[in-house]
Amino acid sequence: MGTGGSAGETVAVLGGGIAGLTAAMELAERGYEVTVVEPTGWGGKARSTGVHGTGKRGRLDLPAEHGFRFFPGFYRSLPDALRRIPFGQQSDGVLGNLREAPQLLSARSGRVNEVVTDVSSAPGPRTPVQILRGMGVEPGGGTGLSEELLYFANRMMVYMTSSPERRLGQWENTSWWDFTGAAGASDEYRKKCVVGATRTVVAARAEVGSTHTVGGFLEAMSYGFLGQGESAPADRVLNAPTSTAWIDPWTTHLASLGVRLELGWWADSLDVRGGRVAKAVVRGPRGRRDLEADWYVCALPVHQVGALLEGGSAEAGPMLADVASLDTDWMVGLQFYLTEPTPVVRGHALYLDSPWALTSVSQAQFWDADFRTTYGDGTVADCLSVDISDWDTPGILYDKPARECTREEVASEVWAQLSDSLNDAHTSVLRPSLLHSWQLDPAVKGLDGPGPAHNDEPLLINTKGSWHRRPGAVTAAANLFLAGDYVRCPVNLATMEGANQGARLAVNALLEAAGDTSAPAEVHTLHEPPQLRRLKEIDAELYRQGRAHILDVPAPWADWPVSASGSR
């Protein structure tokens, strides 16, 4: 496919996660000779693994993962890649392995005020009022939260009608906590509208998370729930473990394109001379060796990029020093293997009262294979996959944050927090007799001693002001490009879509530098309703004049009276 000098040119891709494999596919399709080195496992944080030794009598090991995968409707670049990965006789390739998750459970302690929301595509486009009613909120119904929900609707409208200039200049530097007026609001408002939107979804603390990021994510999700902009369902999951349904077919396809895949090799350093990378030094099964290529794509996770660039690559550009200053946090997967099918809800569950900001999905209901006959010892019928997003708040069982617990205590605490929201005096969704075993992501180390716990695979957190410290795909080294979810791209969030887009931007920059006239990789933008275009134009002018957004008002509860107990 390459037409401008790609034939015979070599590319070294450092890192085999979503970004690295995306870059490899785009470049191989354009005629480049690509080598990908990856230290741990293909797919990076998205890969799934097996719990070693649990498969009996010909069954596969119980499936485990860093954290469950989900594919919102606003993902467009990643589905385009999935469609191009062959899978059996499916005309849409791996994309055909996605299944709609039509429900969203907002679980509450003791099941009081729990709400199941229909987020399926079946009803077609919906109005905001219909969405609120689906969440159990009757507009004007006189609930104690109605005034606060009205203000939250104002905040969303302010963000949705803000100009790009204000988003980057003002909201990027404003925390979600401040933007939503969380100080002085009720605990219920904070759980539903402020903290729940940040901790359970993007693993960021509302006090430091960027409004540009959180607001943008909620905006994109809202359009999906409203049936606007995208034809895809608002929420989808895979029909099998991630590596089975996606990553393994992907690496097979890459190999068929001639990509050389080398597992077990770490990128130690880059040798930059005269404004170009002369070689990469990699370490693996046969010691250290030089990896030489015409072009280099660094697709390592953000927390590894700084160490790589310290290895003699200052010439790559002073902006790369900011990469090491970007913040990361923990969003870690824990799988509970259950002896009976336990579909908590047909989709994702958010546990709004859980101190550890838990979310879950019951996986067997979406998988095409029978769980008992496919995995484990024949007695496991389901996998409740849980993400733990808050590792710093004390739990309800041991009164300790997750970082200070043993692995056994983490599992017991998570089970207790789930049970607190799923069980009541009449119904026990989770019973001790259901639990066969569990698996906590092995990337978390040190929980059982001797030293402080650490996570080998943390997640980028978009703190306020971090956009300006994030690099683009191009570096000062003429043949080095950056690919990853930390690279500036339309999806301003550490996601699989962001990693895919970051890789596409790196590929396009490489094509331009090579003088290659191949068609660039498409980088899909987010949906922008034409009805709001004029409001954004007005806001751009107001922002240039140094004036506030036309709809921006202070939180009304700043003037509400405070009772003797301190409540409003």
ZAFITI-479887 format. One record per residue (C-alpha): x, y, z; residue in one letter; residue number from 0. Coordinates in Angstrom, 2 decimals. Layout:
BEGIN
<<X,Y,Z>,"A",NUM>
...
//
This chain:
BEGIN
<<0.00,0.00,0.00>,"M",0>
<<2.92,2.35,0.61>,"G",1>
<<3.75,4.59,-2.33>,"T",2>
<<6.17,7.19,-1.07>,"G",3>
<<9.25,5.31,0.00>,"G",4>
<<7.92,2.72,2.45>,"S",5>
<<9.01,-0.35,0.49>,"A",6>
<<11.80,-2.08,2.39>,"G",7>
<<11.90,0.52,5.16>,"E",8>
<<11.98,-0.88,8.67>,"T",9>
<<10.11,0.17,11.79>,"V",10>
<<10.81,-0.89,15.37>,"A",11>
<<7.74,-0.66,17.60>,"V",12>
<<8.61,-0.66,21.29>,"L",13>
<<5.66,-2.10,23.20>,"G",14>
<<2.95,-4.56,22.21>,"G",15>
<<-0.12,-3.13,23.89>,"G",16>
<<-3.09,-1.67,22.03>,"I",17>
<<-1.02,1.26,20.74>,"A",18>
<<1.89,-0.87,19.59>,"G",19>
<<-0.24,-3.48,17.83>,"L",20>
<<-2.30,-0.75,16.18>,"T",21>
<<0.81,0.97,14.86>,"A",22>
<<2.17,-2.36,13.61>,"A",23>
<<-1.02,-3.15,11.69>,"M",24>
<<-1.33,0.30,10.11>,"E",25>
<<2.32,0.30,9.03>,"L",26>
<<2.40,-3.30,7.80>,"A",27>
<<-0.68,-2.62,5.68>,"E",28>
<<1.30,0.20,4.06>,"R",29>
<<4.28,-1.98,3.19>,"G",30>
<<6.70,-1.36,6.06>,"Y",31>
<<8.78,-4.12,7.62>,"E",32>
<<7.75,-4.01,11.26>,"V",33>
<<9.27,-5.56,14.37>,"T",34>
<<7.38,-5.31,17.68>,"V",35>
<<9.12,-6.02,20.99>,"V",36>
<<7.00,-6.55,24.11>,"E",37>
<<8.23,-7.56,27.58>,"P",38>
<<5.14,-9.03,29.24>,"T",39>
<<2.22,-10.01,27.05>,"G",40>
<<0.51,-9.00,23.81>,"W",41>
<<-2.32,-6.59,24.40>,"G",42>
<<-0.78,-4.84,27.42>,"G",43>
<<-3.33,-3.95,30.09>,"K",44>
<<-6.13,-5.18,27.80>,"A",45>
<<-4.88,-8.78,27.64>,"R",46>
<<-6.48,-11.64,29.51>,"S",47>
<<-4.61,-14.54,31.10>,"T",48>
<<-5.40,-17.82,32.79>,"G",49>
<<-5.14,-18.75,36.46>,"V",50>
<<-2.34,-21.28,36.13>,"H",51>
<<-3.20,-24.87,36.97>,"G",52>
<<-6.95,-24.40,37.39>,"T",53>
<<-8.01,-26.11,34.16>,"G",54>
<<-8.86,-29.77,34.71>,"K",55>
<<-9.74,-32.69,32.43>,"R",56>
<<-9.06,-30.82,29.20>,"G",57>
<<-10.65,-27.54,30.26>,"R",58>
<<-8.93,-24.18,29.96>,"L",59>
<<-7.56,-22.37,33.00>,"D",60>
<<-10.00,-19.98,34.66>,"L",61>
<<-9.85,-16.65,32.76>,"P",62>
<<-8.39,-13.57,34.47>,"A",63>
<<-7.56,-10.03,33.40>,"E",64>
<<-6.13,-6.69,34.46>,"H",65>
<<-9.68,-5.34,34.46>,"G",66>
<<-12.83,-5.92,32.43>,"F",67>
<<-13.09,-4.49,28.91>,"R",68>
<<-15.97,-2.36,27.73>,"F",69>
<<-16.54,-0.58,24.42>,"F",70>
<<-18.70,2.58,24.63>,"P",71>
<<-20.64,3.67,21.59>,"G",72>
<<-18.42,6.71,21.08>,"F",73>
<<-15.42,4.46,20.30>,"Y",74>
<<-14.91,4.71,16.54>,"R",75>
<<-11.21,4.26,15.79>,"S",76>
<<-10.89,1.04,17.77>,"L",77>
<<-13.96,-0.62,16.18>,"P",78>
<<-12.50,0.28,12.79>,"D",79>
<<-9.39,-1.70,13.75>,"A",80>
<<-11.45,-4.61,15.10>,"L",81>
<<-13.35,-4.81,11.84>,"R",82>
<<-10.09,-5.35,9.96>,"R",83>
<<-8.90,-8.28,12.11>,"I",84>
<<-10.15,-11.53,10.52>,"P",85>
<<-12.11,-13.93,12.72>,"F",86>
<<-13.45,-17.13,11.21>,"G",87>
<<-16.18,-16.47,8.69>,"Q",88>
<<-17.35,-13.23,10.30>,"Q",89>
<<-17.63,-10.49,7.68>,"S",90>
<<-16.94,-7.84,10.32>,"D",91>
<<-13.96,-9.66,11.82>,"G",92>
<<-13.32,-9.37,15.54>,"V",93>
<<-15.90,-6.58,15.75>,"L",94>
<<-18.50,-9.34,15.49>,"G",95>
<<-17.37,-10.60,18.90>,"N",96>
<<-18.88,-7.59,20.67>,"L",97>
<<-22.17,-8.01,22.52>,"R",98>
<<-24.47,-5.23,23.67>,"E",99>
<<-24.67,-4.62,27.43>,"A",100>
<<-28.18,-3.11,27.58>,"P",101>
<<-28.49,-2.31,31.29>,"Q",102>
<<-26.66,-0.23,33.88>,"L",103>
<<-27.12,-0.90,37.60>,"L",104>
<<-26.55,1.88,40.09>,"S",105>
<<-26.21,-0.30,43.19>,"A",106>
<<-26.68,1.15,46.66>,"R",107>
<<-26.03,-0.03,50.20>,"S",108>
<<-28.79,-2.40,51.35>,"G",109>
<<-30.32,-2.14,47.86>,"R",110>
<<-32.05,1.05,48.97>,"V",111>
<<-32.70,3.31,45.95>,"N",112>
<<-30.88,1.00,43.54>,"E",113>
<<-31.71,1.77,39.91>,"V",114>
<<-31.44,-0.27,36.72>,"V",115>
<<-31.24,1.98,33.65>,"T",116>
<<-32.01,0.80,30.12>,"D",117>
<<-29.06,1.95,28.01>,"V",118>
<<-29.81,-0.33,25.07>,"S",119>
<<-30.17,0.84,21.50>,"S",120>
<<-33.60,-0.81,21.18>,"A",121>
<<-35.73,2.27,22.05>,"P",122>
<<-33.84,4.43,19.58>,"G",123>
<<-33.11,8.13,20.30>,"P",124>
<<-34.32,9.29,23.70>,"R",125>
<<-34.86,12.63,25.39>,"T",126>
<<-33.00,13.73,28.54>,"P",127>
<<-36.30,13.45,30.48>,"V",128>
<<-36.63,9.80,29.41>,"Q",129>
<<-33.07,9.15,30.55>,"I",130>
<<-33.74,10.73,33.95>,"L",131>
<<-36.89,8.66,34.40>,"R",132>
<<-34.91,5.55,33.49>,"G",133>
<<-32.54,6.46,36.31>,"M",134>
<<-35.44,6.66,38.73>,"G",135>
<<-35.56,10.46,38.80>,"V",136>
<<-38.87,12.15,38.08>,"E",137>
<<-38.14,15.75,37.00>,"P",138>
<<-39.97,18.11,39.31>,"G",139>
<<-40.86,15.19,41.56>,"G",140>
<<-39.95,17.05,44.73>,"G",141>
<<-37.05,14.82,45.80>,"T",142>
<<-34.38,16.31,48.02>,"G",143>
<<-31.89,16.00,45.18>,"L",144>
<<-34.01,17.72,42.53>,"S",145>
<<-32.42,21.17,42.98>,"E",146>
<<-28.95,19.67,42.84>,"E",147>
<<-29.78,17.58,39.78>,"L",148>
<<-31.02,20.72,38.08>,"L",149>
<<-27.68,22.35,38.82>,"Y",150>
<<-25.80,19.30,37.54>,"F",151>
<<-27.82,19.52,34.32>,"A",152>
<<-26.64,23.13,34.12>,"N",153>
<<-23.02,22.01,34.51>,"R",154>
<<-23.37,19.47,31.72>,"M",155>
<<-25.02,22.06,29.47>,"M",156>
<<-22.25,24.53,30.22>,"V",157>
<<-19.62,21.98,29.24>,"Y",158>
<<-21.47,20.74,26.16>,"M",159>
<<-21.83,24.29,24.81>,"T",160>
<<-18.31,25.43,25.73>,"S",161>
<<-15.98,26.33,22.90>,"S",162>
<<-12.76,24.37,22.33>,"P",163>
<<-10.86,27.46,23.52>,"E",164>
<<-12.65,27.48,26.88>,"R",165>
<<-12.34,23.72,27.29>,"R",166>
<<-8.56,23.89,26.94>,"L",167>
<<-8.04,27.27,28.56>,"G",168>
<<-10.46,27.14,31.50>,"Q",169>
<<-11.97,23.70,32.06>,"W",170>
<<-8.68,21.88,31.55>,"E",171>
<<-7.36,23.81,34.54>,"N",172>
<<-10.49,23.39,36.66>,"T",173>
<<-11.08,20.30,38.80>,"S",174>
<<-14.30,18.37,38.37>,"W",175>
<<-14.92,18.94,42.09>,"W",176>
<<-14.88,22.71,41.67>,"D",177>
<<-16.75,22.71,38.36>,"F",178>
<<-19.67,20.74,39.83>,"T",179>
<<-19.79,22.79,43.03>,"G",180>
<<-19.19,19.72,45.18>,"A",181>
<<-18.12,21.74,48.22>,"A",182>
<<-21.23,22.31,50.31>,"G",183>
<<-23.42,19.92,48.31>,"A",184>
<<-25.11,16.86,49.77>,"S",185>
<<-23.35,13.51,50.04>,"D",186>
<<-25.93,12.05,47.67>,"E",187>
<<-25.13,14.64,45.00>,"Y",188>
<<-21.43,13.96,45.36>,"R",189>
<<-21.91,10.20,45.02>,"K",190>
<<-24.20,10.38,42.01>,"K",191>
<<-22.83,13.32,40.08>,"C",192>
<<-19.31,14.09,41.24>,"V",193>
<<-17.32,11.22,42.73>,"V",194>
<<-19.17,8.39,40.98>,"G",195>
<<-18.39,9.88,37.59>,"A",196>
<<-14.67,10.05,38.30>,"T",197>
<<-13.61,7.21,40.59>,"R",198>
<<-15.74,4.39,39.22>,"T",199>
<<-15.15,5.24,35.56>,"V",200>
<<-11.82,6.98,35.08>,"V",201>
<<-10.14,6.17,38.45>,"A",202>
<<-9.45,9.85,39.13>,"A",203>
<<-10.22,11.80,42.27>,"R",204>
<<-12.78,14.53,41.59>,"A",205>
<<-10.66,17.01,43.55>,"E",206>
<<-7.83,16.79,41.01>,"V",207>
<<-9.42,15.34,37.86>,"G",208>
<<-9.64,17.70,34.91>,"S",209>
<<-13.11,18.94,33.92>,"T",210>
<<-11.89,18.83,30.33>,"H",211>
<<-11.49,15.06,30.73>,"T",212>
<<-14.42,14.11,32.96>,"V",213>
<<-16.85,16.47,31.26>,"G",214>
<<-15.77,15.26,27.84>,"G",215>
<<-16.22,11.61,28.81>,"F",216>
<<-19.70,12.20,30.27>,"L",217>
<<-20.63,14.24,27.22>,"E",218>
<<-19.64,11.42,24.89>,"A",219>
<<-21.45,8.82,27.03>,"M",220>
<<-24.55,11.03,27.20>,"S",221>
<<-24.81,11.23,23.44>,"Y",222>
<<-24.59,7.44,23.32>,"G",223>
<<-27.38,7.05,25.89>,"F",224>
<<-29.47,9.56,23.98>,"L",225>
<<-28.96,7.65,20.73>,"G",226>
<<-27.22,10.63,19.15>,"Q",227>
<<-24.28,10.61,16.78>,"G",228>
<<-23.43,6.92,16.73>,"E",229>
<<-25.30,3.89,15.43>,"S",230>
<<-23.45,1.56,17.82>,"A",231>
<<-24.94,0.56,21.18>,"P",232>
<<-23.94,2.77,24.10>,"A",233>
<<-22.16,-0.12,25.86>,"D",234>
<<-20.66,-3.36,24.57>,"R",235>
<<-18.51,-6.18,25.93>,"V",236>
<<-16.68,-9.12,24.36>,"L",237>
<<-18.17,-12.59,24.00>,"N",238>
<<-15.07,-14.35,25.42>,"A",239>
<<-11.86,-13.51,27.33>,"P",240>
<<-10.15,-10.56,25.67>,"T",241>
<<-7.16,-12.49,24.34>,"S",242>
<<-9.40,-15.23,22.93>,"T",243>
<<-11.87,-12.89,21.25>,"A",244>
<<-9.45,-10.20,20.10>,"W",245>
<<-5.74,-10.18,20.97>,"I",246>
<<-4.80,-13.68,19.75>,"D",247>
<<-6.58,-13.21,16.39>,"P",248>
<<-4.83,-9.85,16.13>,"W",249>
<<-1.31,-11.20,16.58>,"T",250>
<<-2.12,-14.02,14.14>,"T",251>
<<-3.22,-11.44,11.59>,"H",252>
<<-0.11,-9.32,12.17>,"L",253>
<<2.12,-12.33,11.63>,"A",254>
<<0.30,-12.99,8.33>,"S",255>
<<1.15,-9.42,7.30>,"L",256>
<<4.83,-10.14,7.92>,"G",257>
<<5.12,-8.38,11.28>,"V",258>
<<7.88,-9.83,13.45>,"R",259>
<<6.55,-10.26,16.99>,"L",260>
<<9.18,-10.70,19.71>,"E",261>
<<7.82,-11.42,23.18>,"L",262>
<<9.96,-11.17,26.33>,"G",263>
<<12.07,-8.20,25.23>,"W",264>
<<12.31,-4.96,27.21>,"W",265>
<<13.30,-1.66,25.63>,"A",266>
<<16.12,-0.42,27.87>,"D",267>
<<17.30,2.75,26.15>,"S",268>
<<17.47,4.77,22.96>,"L",269>
<<20.71,5.94,21.37>,"D",270>
<<19.96,9.36,19.87>,"V",271>
<<22.64,11.01,17.75>,"R",272>
<<22.44,14.03,15.50>,"G",273>
<<18.71,14.38,15.97>,"G",274>
<<17.89,10.76,15.07>,"R",275>
<<17.56,7.47,16.90>,"V",276>
<<20.54,5.35,15.87>,"A",277>
<<19.37,2.24,17.73>,"K",278>
<<17.29,0.92,20.57>,"A",279>
<<18.89,-1.31,23.19>,"V",280>
<<16.60,-4.15,24.20>,"V",281>
<<16.98,-6.81,26.90>,"R",282>
<<15.48,-10.28,26.71>,"G",283>
<<16.02,-14.03,26.80>,"P",284>
<<19.42,-13.78,25.11>,"R",285>
<<20.72,-10.80,27.05>,"G",286>
<<21.03,-7.34,25.51>,"R",287>
<<21.09,-6.56,21.82>,"R",288>
<<20.80,-3.60,19.52>,"D",289>
<<17.58,-3.12,17.59>,"L",290>
<<18.19,-0.98,14.52>,"E",291>
<<15.53,0.38,12.18>,"A",292>
<<14.81,3.30,9.90>,"D",293>
<<11.94,4.44,12.11>,"W",294>
<<10.97,3.98,15.75>,"Y",295>
<<7.56,4.07,17.44>,"V",296>
<<7.63,4.21,21.23>,"C",297>
<<4.39,2.53,22.34>,"A",298>
<<5.34,1.86,25.95>,"L",299>
<<2.97,2.71,28.83>,"P",300>
<<3.39,6.23,30.16>,"V",301>
<<5.11,5.12,33.39>,"H",302>
<<7.83,3.36,31.37>,"Q",303>
<<8.48,6.11,28.83>,"V",304>
<<10.41,8.35,31.21>,"G",305>
<<12.90,5.62,32.13>,"A",306>
<<13.46,4.77,28.48>,"L",307>
<<14.09,8.39,27.52>,"L",308>
<<16.58,8.85,30.34>,"E",309>
<<18.83,6.40,28.51>,"G",310>
<<20.71,8.97,26.45>,"G",311>
<<17.81,10.46,24.53>,"S",312>
<<17.70,14.06,25.70>,"A",313>
<<17.95,15.07,22.07>,"E",314>
<<14.43,13.68,21.56>,"A",315>
<<13.08,16.97,22.85>,"G",316>
<<12.67,18.80,26.14>,"P",317>
<<8.90,18.30,26.04>,"M",318>
<<9.45,14.61,26.70>,"L",319>
<<10.65,15.45,30.19>,"A",320>
<<7.02,16.24,31.00>,"D",321>
<<5.97,12.66,30.27>,"V",322>
<<7.58,11.46,33.50>,"A",323>
<<5.59,14.08,35.44>,"S",324>
<<2.19,12.79,34.32>,"L",325>
<<0.12,11.20,37.08>,"D",326>
<<-0.92,7.57,37.30>,"T",327>
<<-3.18,5.69,39.69>,"D",328>
<<-4.50,2.20,40.23>,"W",329>
<<-7.56,0.68,38.55>,"M",330>
<<-7.14,-3.03,39.21>,"V",331>
<<-9.16,-6.11,38.31>,"G",332>
<<-10.32,-8.82,40.71>,"L",333>
<<-12.26,-11.84,39.46>,"Q",334>
<<-14.61,-13.91,41.63>,"F",335>
<<-15.33,-17.39,40.26>,"Y",336>
<<-18.83,-18.53,41.22>,"L",337>
<<-20.41,-21.99,41.31>,"T",338>
<<-23.75,-20.81,39.90>,"E",339>
<<-24.66,-18.38,37.11>,"P",340>
<<-25.03,-15.00,38.83>,"T",341>
<<-26.02,-12.31,36.34>,"P",342>
<<-26.11,-9.31,38.69>,"V",343>
<<-27.43,-7.17,35.83>,"V",344>
<<-27.26,-7.48,32.05>,"R",345>
<<-24.47,-4.95,31.81>,"G",346>
<<-22.24,-3.04,34.17>,"H",347>
<<-22.88,-2.30,37.82>,"A",348>
<<-21.66,0.83,39.61>,"L",349>
<<-21.45,0.53,43.41>,"Y",350>
<<-21.99,4.15,44.39>,"L",351>
<<-21.65,3.56,48.15>,"D",352>
<<-18.53,1.38,47.99>,"S",353>
<<-15.48,3.09,49.55>,"P",354>
<<-13.24,1.45,46.98>,"W",355>
<<-15.28,2.74,43.98>,"A",356>
<<-16.15,-0.70,42.64>,"L",357>
<<-17.66,-1.57,39.28>,"T",358>
<<-18.44,-5.05,37.95>,"S",359>
<<-19.77,-7.13,35.08>,"V",360>
<<-21.07,-10.70,35.20>,"S",361>
<<-19.25,-12.21,32.24>,"Q",362>
<<-20.71,-15.66,31.57>,"A",363>
<<-24.02,-14.25,30.34>,"Q",364>
<<-22.21,-12.57,27.44>,"F",365>
<<-19.84,-15.39,26.51>,"W",366>
<<-20.68,-17.85,23.76>,"D",367>
<<-18.97,-20.80,25.49>,"A",368>
<<-20.51,-22.76,28.38>,"D",369>
<<-18.44,-21.76,31.38>,"F",370>
<<-18.54,-25.09,33.27>,"R",371>
<<-17.46,-27.21,30.32>,"T",372>
<<-14.86,-24.74,29.04>,"T",373>
<<-12.99,-23.44,32.12>,"Y",374>
<<-11.68,-24.65,35.43>,"G",375>
<<-12.60,-27.91,37.13>,"D",376>
<<-16.21,-28.12,35.96>,"G",377>
<<-17.75,-26.53,39.06>,"T",378>
<<-17.31,-22.86,38.08>,"V",379>
<<-20.33,-21.41,36.27>,"A",380>
<<-19.64,-17.67,36.23>,"D",381>
<<-17.02,-14.97,36.65>,"C",382>
<<-17.91,-11.73,38.40>,"L",383>
<<-15.21,-9.37,37.17>,"S",384>
<<-14.65,-6.35,39.41>,"V",385>
<<-12.59,-3.18,38.99>,"D",386>
<<-11.18,-1.54,42.13>,"I",387>
<<-10.60,2.17,41.49>,"S",388>
<<-9.92,3.62,44.96>,"D",389>
<<-6.93,2.20,46.80>,"W",390>
<<-6.62,4.99,49.39>,"D",391>
<<-9.95,5.00,51.28>,"T",392>
<<-10.54,2.68,54.27>,"P",393>
<<-12.95,-0.19,53.62>,"G",394>
<<-15.93,-1.43,55.62>,"I",395>
<<-14.46,-4.72,56.81>,"L",396>
<<-10.91,-3.99,57.98>,"Y",397>
<<-11.04,-0.17,58.06>,"D",398>
<<-7.90,-0.08,55.90>,"K",399>
<<-7.25,1.19,52.38>,"P",400>
<<-6.61,-1.47,49.79>,"A",401>
<<-2.89,-0.61,49.56>,"R",402>
<<-2.46,-1.63,53.21>,"E",403>
<<-4.36,-4.93,52.96>,"C",404>
<<-3.06,-8.39,52.15>,"T",405>
<<-4.31,-9.97,48.94>,"R",406>
<<-6.69,-12.13,51.00>,"E",407>
<<-7.98,-9.04,52.80>,"E",408>
<<-8.51,-7.23,49.50>,"V",409>
<<-10.66,-10.10,48.20>,"A",410>
<<-12.65,-10.33,51.45>,"S",411>
<<-13.16,-6.56,51.56>,"E",412>
<<-14.34,-6.36,47.95>,"V",413>
<<-16.75,-9.26,48.54>,"W",414>
<<-18.10,-7.45,51.61>,"A",415>
<<-18.60,-4.19,49.72>,"Q",416>
<<-20.35,-5.96,46.84>,"L",417>
<<-22.57,-7.85,49.27>,"S",418>
<<-23.44,-4.62,51.05>,"D",419>
<<-24.96,-3.30,47.82>,"S",420>
<<-26.39,-6.51,46.34>,"L",421>
<<-27.92,-8.13,49.43>,"N",422>
<<-30.75,-7.06,51.71>,"D",423>
<<-33.03,-8.67,54.28>,"A",424>
<<-34.99,-10.45,51.55>,"H",425>
<<-32.48,-11.20,48.79>,"T",426>
<<-28.90,-12.44,48.80>,"S",427>
<<-27.41,-12.14,45.35>,"V",428>
<<-23.96,-13.00,46.74>,"L",429>
<<-23.75,-15.89,49.22>,"R",430>
<<-20.53,-17.36,50.62>,"P",431>
<<-21.52,-20.74,49.20>,"S",432>
<<-21.28,-19.28,45.67>,"L",433>
<<-17.60,-18.45,45.92>,"L",434>
<<-15.28,-21.01,44.36>,"H",435>
<<-12.09,-18.89,44.23>,"S",436>
<<-10.77,-15.49,43.21>,"W",437>
<<-7.87,-13.89,41.35>,"Q",438>
<<-6.37,-10.44,41.92>,"L",439>
<<-4.32,-8.91,39.12>,"D",440>
<<-0.73,-10.16,39.62>,"P",441>
<<0.57,-6.76,38.43>,"A",442>
<<-0.11,-5.59,41.99>,"V",443>
<<2.82,-6.71,44.11>,"K",444>
<<3.92,-6.32,47.71>,"G",445>
<<0.49,-6.60,49.35>,"L",446>
<<1.73,-9.56,51.35>,"D",447>
<<5.05,-7.87,52.10>,"G",448>
<<7.82,-7.22,52.53>,"P",449>
<<7.67,-3.61,51.32>,"G",450>
<<4.97,-1.16,50.24>,"P",451>
<<2.58,-2.35,47.57>,"A",452>
<<3.21,-1.27,44.00>,"H",453>
<<1.46,-1.73,40.66>,"N",454>
<<3.42,-2.67,37.55>,"D",455>
<<0.58,-1.51,35.27>,"E",456>
<<-0.92,1.76,36.57>,"P",457>
<<-3.35,3.92,34.61>,"L",458>
<<-2.78,7.46,33.34>,"L",459>
<<-4.88,9.96,35.29>,"I",460>
<<-5.86,13.21,33.60>,"N",461>
<<-5.31,15.69,36.41>,"T",462>
<<-6.16,19.34,35.85>,"K",463>
<<-3.59,21.04,33.63>,"G",464>
<<-2.07,17.75,32.45>,"S",465>
<<-3.10,18.25,28.80>,"W",466>
<<-0.37,20.86,28.46>,"H",467>
<<2.23,18.38,29.73>,"R",468>
<<1.17,15.59,27.40>,"R",469>
<<3.21,15.24,24.21>,"P",470>
<<2.09,14.94,20.64>,"G",471>
<<3.16,12.04,18.47>,"A",472>
<<6.14,13.91,16.96>,"V",473>
<<9.43,14.29,18.84>,"T",474>
<<12.56,16.32,18.13>,"A",475>
<<14.25,13.10,17.00>,"A",476>
<<13.31,12.97,13.34>,"A",477>
<<12.64,9.22,13.25>,"N",478>
<<11.04,8.74,16.69>,"L",479>
<<7.29,8.91,17.29>,"F",480>
<<5.16,8.41,20.39>,"L",481>
<<2.06,6.23,20.51>,"A",482>
<<-0.13,5.64,23.55>,"G",483>
<<-3.13,6.79,25.53>,"D",484>
<<-1.05,9.64,26.99>,"Y",485>
<<-0.49,11.25,23.56>,"V",486>
<<-2.83,14.15,22.81>,"R",487>
<<-5.76,12.83,20.79>,"C",488>
<<-9.51,13.47,20.36>,"P",489>
<<-10.42,11.03,23.16>,"V",490>
<<-8.91,12.84,26.12>,"N",491>
<<-8.88,9.83,28.44>,"L",492>
<<-6.71,6.79,29.15>,"A",493>
<<-8.72,4.25,27.19>,"T",494>
<<-8.26,1.61,24.51>,"M",495>
<<-9.71,4.15,22.06>,"E",496>
<<-7.14,6.71,23.18>,"G",497>
<<-4.31,4.21,22.72>,"A",498>
<<-5.58,3.33,19.25>,"N",499>
<<-5.86,6.98,18.27>,"Q",500>
<<-2.43,7.79,19.67>,"G",501>
<<-0.97,5.05,17.48>,"A",502>
<<-2.77,6.34,14.39>,"R",503>
<<-1.35,9.82,15.01>,"L",504>
<<2.15,8.34,15.32>,"A",505>
<<1.72,6.42,12.07>,"V",506>
<<0.50,9.50,10.23>,"N",507>
<<3.45,11.52,11.51>,"A",508>
<<5.82,8.79,10.36>,"L",509>
<<4.20,8.69,6.92>,"L",510>
<<4.64,12.44,6.58>,"E",511>
<<8.27,12.31,7.70>,"A",512>
<<8.95,9.48,5.24>,"A",513>
<<7.35,11.36,2.36>,"G",514>
<<4.92,8.46,2.04>,"D",515>
<<1.78,9.36,0.14>,"T",516>
<<-0.22,6.39,1.42>,"S",517>
<<-3.63,7.25,2.78>,"A",518>
<<-3.24,8.30,6.42>,"P",519>
<<-4.89,6.37,9.20>,"A",520>
<<-8.22,7.94,10.06>,"E",521>
<<-8.41,9.51,13.52>,"V",522>
<<-12.09,9.72,14.37>,"H",523>
<<-13.42,12.75,16.19>,"T",524>
<<-16.19,12.75,18.78>,"L",525>
<<-19.79,13.57,17.92>,"H",526>
<<-20.64,17.28,17.90>,"E",527>
<<-24.37,18.07,17.58>,"P",528>
<<-24.93,20.72,14.91>,"P",529>
<<-27.65,22.22,17.12>,"Q",530>
<<-24.99,23.37,19.59>,"L",531>
<<-22.57,24.84,17.06>,"R",532>
<<-23.85,28.41,17.31>,"R",533>
<<-23.71,28.36,21.13>,"L",534>
<<-20.07,27.25,20.95>,"K",535>
<<-19.29,30.07,18.51>,"E",536>
<<-20.84,32.58,20.93>,"I",537>
<<-18.85,31.11,23.79>,"D",538>
<<-15.63,31.37,21.80>,"A",539>
<<-16.19,35.08,21.45>,"E",540>
<<-17.06,35.44,25.16>,"L",541>
<<-13.91,33.56,26.09>,"Y",542>
<<-11.77,35.80,23.89>,"R",543>
<<-13.25,38.75,25.76>,"Q",544>
<<-12.37,37.19,29.11>,"G",545>
<<-16.03,36.70,30.02>,"R",546>
<<-17.77,33.73,31.64>,"A",547>
<<-19.86,31.18,29.78>,"H",548>
<<-23.35,32.58,29.21>,"I",549>
<<-24.96,29.73,31.21>,"L",550>
<<-22.36,29.54,33.98>,"D",551>
<<-23.86,30.22,37.41>,"V",552>
<<-22.66,29.48,40.96>,"P",553>
<<-24.05,26.55,42.91>,"A",554>
<<-27.35,27.55,44.55>,"P",555>
<<-26.53,25.79,47.82>,"W",556>
<<-23.87,28.33,48.62>,"A",557>
<<-26.72,30.35,50.15>,"D",558>
<<-28.70,27.46,51.61>,"W",559>
<<-29.08,27.43,55.42>,"P",560>
<<-27.11,24.86,57.40>,"V",561>
<<-28.88,22.96,60.19>,"S",562>
<<-27.44,22.34,63.65>,"A",563>
<<-26.33,18.89,62.49>,"S",564>
<<-24.38,20.43,59.61>,"G",565>
<<-26.72,19.21,56.87>,"S",566>
<<-28.35,21.48,54.30>,"R",567>
//
